[in-house]
Amino acid sequence: MEKIFPACPVETTLMLISDRWKVLIIRDLLNGTKRFGELKKSVGNISQKVLTANLRSMEDSGLLTRKVYPEVPPRVEYTLTETGYSLKPILDAMVKWGTEYRQKAEEPKRTAP
């Protein structure tokens, strides 16, 4: 099946990472491969169902790979693909912007009498 993308590149990017969970999953996988349970803990208050759905969507989009080891119990690991890692500058910019915004927002509180 052929993928159809929006004409706007920003919309294409948002289509891939617009869910807050996807951004947090990418953030955590930038440090390396993680198992499902590790992602569930590091991402935060996310249900198993929602995490699974987001991981499948990201795998379908080519942002990460899923490797299943034939063990009992099965072990599954998730790793960002090259495409997934290419989102690092975007997340770095979000960190910078969020830090600056928080500092500005807290500034009036610090200067209040």
C-alpha positions as a Markdown table, in Angstrom:
| # | Residue | x | y | z |
|---|---|---|---|---|
| 1 | Met | 0.0 | 0.0 | 0.0 |
| 2 | Glu | 1.4 | 3.4 | -1.0 |
| 3 | Lys | 1.8 | 6.0 | 1.7 |
| 4 | Ile | 0.2 | 9.4 | 1.1 |
| 5 | Phe | 1.9 | 12.3 | 2.7 |
| 6 | Pro | 0.7 | 15.9 | 3.3 |
| 7 | Ala | 2.1 | 18.6 | 1.0 |
| 8 | Cys | 3.5 | 20.5 | 4.0 |
| 9 | Pro | 6.7 | 19.0 | 5.5 |
| 10 | Val | 5.8 | 20.2 | 8.9 |
| 11 | Glu | 2.5 | 18.3 | 8.7 |
| 12 | Thr | 4.4 | 15.2 | 7.7 |
| 13 | Thr | 6.7 | 15.5 | 10.7 |
| 14 | Leu | 3.7 | 16.1 | 13.0 |
| 15 | Met | 2.0 | 13.1 | 11.5 |
| 16 | Leu | 4.9 | 10.9 | 12.6 |
| 17 | Ile | 5.6 | 12.4 | 16.1 |
| 18 | Ser | 2.5 | 14.4 | 17.1 |
| 19 | Asp | 1.5 | 12.1 | 19.9 |
| 20 | Arg | 3.2 | 13.1 | 23.2 |
| 21 | Trp | 4.1 | 9.5 | 23.9 |
| 22 | Lys | 5.9 | 9.1 | 20.6 |
| 23 | Val | 8.2 | 12.0 | 21.4 |
| 24 | Leu | 8.9 | 10.6 | 24.9 |
| 25 | Ile | 9.6 | 7.1 | 23.4 |
| 26 | Ile | 12.1 | 8.7 | 20.9 |
| 27 | Arg | 13.7 | 10.7 | 23.8 |
| 28 | Asp | 14.2 | 7.5 | 25.8 |
| 29 | Leu | 15.5 | 5.4 | 22.8 |
| 30 | Leu | 18.0 | 8.1 | 21.8 |
| 31 | Asn | 20.1 | 6.6 | 24.7 |
| 32 | Gly | 20.0 | 3.2 | 23.2 |
| 33 | Thr | 18.0 | 0.0 | 22.9 |
| 34 | Lys | 15.4 | -0.7 | 25.6 |
| 35 | Arg | 13.0 | -3.5 | 26.5 |
| 36 | Phe | 9.2 | -3.0 | 26.7 |
| 37 | Gly | 9.2 | -2.8 | 30.5 |
| 38 | Glu | 12.1 | -0.3 | 30.6 |
| 39 | Leu | 10.2 | 1.9 | 28.2 |
| 40 | Lys | 7.0 | 1.7 | 30.2 |
| 41 | Lys | 8.9 | 2.8 | 33.3 |
| 42 | Ser | 10.9 | 5.6 | 31.6 |
| 43 | Val | 8.0 | 7.1 | 29.6 |
| 44 | Gly | 5.8 | 7.5 | 32.6 |
| 45 | Asn | 2.1 | 7.2 | 33.1 |
| 46 | Ile | 1.3 | 5.2 | 30.0 |
| 47 | Ser | -0.9 | 2.1 | 29.7 |
| 48 | Gln | 0.5 | -1.1 | 28.2 |
| 49 | Lys | -2.1 | -0.9 | 25.5 |
| 50 | Val | -1.2 | 2.7 | 24.5 |
| 51 | Leu | 2.6 | 2.0 | 24.6 |
| 52 | Thr | 2.1 | -1.1 | 22.4 |
| 53 | Ala | 0.0 | 0.9 | 19.9 |
| 54 | Asn | 2.5 | 3.7 | 19.7 |
| 55 | Leu | 5.5 | 1.3 | 19.3 |
| 56 | Arg | 3.7 | -0.6 | 16.5 |
| 57 | Ser | 2.8 | 2.7 | 14.7 |
| 58 | Met | 6.4 | 3.9 | 15.0 |
| 59 | Glu | 7.7 | 0.6 | 13.7 |
| 60 | Asp | 5.3 | 0.8 | 10.7 |
| 61 | Ser | 6.6 | 4.4 | 10.1 |
| 62 | Gly | 10.2 | 3.2 | 10.1 |
| 63 | Leu | 11.2 | 5.1 | 13.3 |
| 64 | Leu | 12.2 | 2.1 | 15.3 |
| 65 | Thr | 12.8 | -1.6 | 15.0 |
| 66 | Arg | 11.5 | -4.4 | 17.2 |
| 67 | Lys | 13.6 | -7.5 | 17.8 |
| 68 | Val | 12.1 | -10.6 | 19.4 |
| 69 | Tyr | 14.3 | -13.2 | 21.0 |
| 70 | Pro | 13.0 | -16.7 | 21.0 |
| 71 | Glu | 13.3 | -17.2 | 24.8 |
| 72 | Val | 10.9 | -18.1 | 27.5 |
| 73 | Pro | 9.6 | -15.7 | 28.5 |
| 74 | Pro | 10.1 | -13.8 | 25.2 |
| 75 | Arg | 12.4 | -10.8 | 25.3 |
| 76 | Val | 11.6 | -7.9 | 23.0 |
| 77 | Glu | 13.9 | -5.0 | 22.4 |
| 78 | Tyr | 13.2 | -1.7 | 20.6 |
| 79 | Thr | 15.9 | 0.4 | 18.9 |
| 80 | Leu | 15.6 | 3.6 | 16.9 |
| 81 | Thr | 16.4 | 3.3 | 13.2 |
| 82 | Glu | 18.6 | 5.8 | 11.4 |
| 83 | Thr | 15.4 | 7.7 | 10.5 |
| 84 | Gly | 14.4 | 7.7 | 14.2 |
| 85 | Tyr | 17.8 | 9.0 | 15.3 |
| 86 | Ser | 17.5 | 11.8 | 12.7 |
| 87 | Leu | 14.8 | 13.3 | 14.9 |
| 88 | Lys | 17.4 | 14.1 | 17.6 |
| 89 | Pro | 18.0 | 17.7 | 16.4 |
| 90 | Ile | 14.2 | 18.3 | 16.7 |
| 91 | Leu | 14.1 | 16.9 | 20.2 |
| 92 | Asp | 17.2 | 18.9 | 21.1 |
| 93 | Ala | 15.5 | 22.1 | 19.9 |
| 94 | Met | 12.4 | 21.2 | 22.0 |
| 95 | Val | 14.6 | 20.8 | 25.1 |
| 96 | Lys | 16.2 | 24.1 | 24.5 |
| 97 | Trp | 12.9 | 25.9 | 23.9 |
| 98 | Gly | 11.2 | 24.2 | 26.8 |
| 99 | Thr | 14.1 | 25.2 | 29.2 |
| 100 | Glu | 14.1 | 28.8 | 28.0 |
| 101 | Tyr | 10.3 | 29.0 | 28.3 |
| 102 | Arg | 10.3 | 27.6 | 31.8 |
| 103 | Gln | 13.0 | 30.0 | 32.9 |
| 104 | Lys | 11.0 | 33.0 | 31.5 |
| 105 | Ala | 7.8 | 31.7 | 33.1 |
| 106 | Glu | 9.4 | 31.3 | 36.5 |
| 107 | Glu | 11.3 | 34.6 | 36.3 |
| 108 | Pro | 8.4 | 36.8 | 37.6 |
| 109 | Lys | 8.0 | 34.5 | 40.6 |
| 110 | Arg | 11.7 | 35.0 | 41.5 |
| 111 | Thr | 11.5 | 38.8 | 41.3 |
| 112 | Ala | 8.2 | 39.2 | 43.2 |
| 113 | Pro | 8.5 | 40.9 | 46.6 |
